[in-house]
Amino acid sequence: MSRVGQTQFAADLYGGTKDGLGLEDVRSLLVLAPPISEQERIVAYLDSQGAKLTKLVQSVRSAIDYLREFRSALISAAVTGKIDVREAARR
């Protein structure tokens, strides 16, 4: 989708009748990639961010589980009369 990529594809379209993309067209493309050291830094950064997100997801799931248990306990306590919810219902 980059301008460079589109220019490369446009250069391969000869005669105005070739609409497809062949294997040779793909083989002839120039692909720029950062140096290995930069790629490694990018991977390390993405790994660390992924680990943070994984930890956050686990925390949210734990909180959801806790709230579900709390809701069940609260409903049980209200149904069995262990707590009086009539006053709260009037508000």
N, C-alpha and C positions, 0 to 999 in steps of 0.2 A: 504494500500500500504506500510505501515511501515514494518520493519523487524519483529517487535513484532507481528503485525497483521498477517503477512504471516506465522509466526511460529505457531500461534494459529490455523489458518485454516489448515495448513499442519498436525497438530496433530489430527484434526478431520477427515482427509481423511484416513480411515482405509481400508485395503484389496485391495487398488488400483483400486477399481471399483466405488467408490463413487465420482462423479464429481460435484454433486449439492451442494447447500447450503440450508439447512433446517432451520426451525424456531428454533429448539433446538440448532443448531449450533450457531445461532445468540445469543440466550439467554445465552449460555455458555461463550461468549467472555468477556474478561476483558477490560474495557474501562477506561482509565485514564483521569481525568479531574482536572484542577487546582482548588484550594480552591475558595469558593464563593467570597471572598474579591478580589482575582485576576481576577475572571470572571467579577466582577462589574467594576474593573478598565479597563479591556479590552473593555467592552461595552461602558463605558464613553468615552474612547479614540476614539473608532470607531464612536460613535455618534458625537463627536466634529469634527472629520475629515469629516464625511458625511455632517455636517452643512456647513463646509468650502467649500466643493465641490458644494453643492446646491447653495450657495451664488455666487460662481464663475460661475456656469452655468447661473444663472440669469443675472449676469453682461454681460456675453458674448451674451446672447439673446438680452439684451437691446442694446448692441453695434451693433449687426446685424440689429435690427429694425431701429436704428438711421441711419445706413449707407444706408439701403434700402430707407428710406425717403429722405436722402440727394441725393442719386443717382437719384431718381425720380424728385426731385426739380432741379437738375443740368440738366437733360435731358430736362425738361420742359423749363428751362431758355434758353438752347441752341436752342431748336426748335423754340421758340417764338422770338428769336433775342435779348433777354435781356442781353445775354453775347456773346462775339465774340470768337469763338473757332477756327477760321481759322488759326491764328498764331500757336496755340498749335498743330494743325494738321500737320503743315509743319515740325515740329521737328522730 
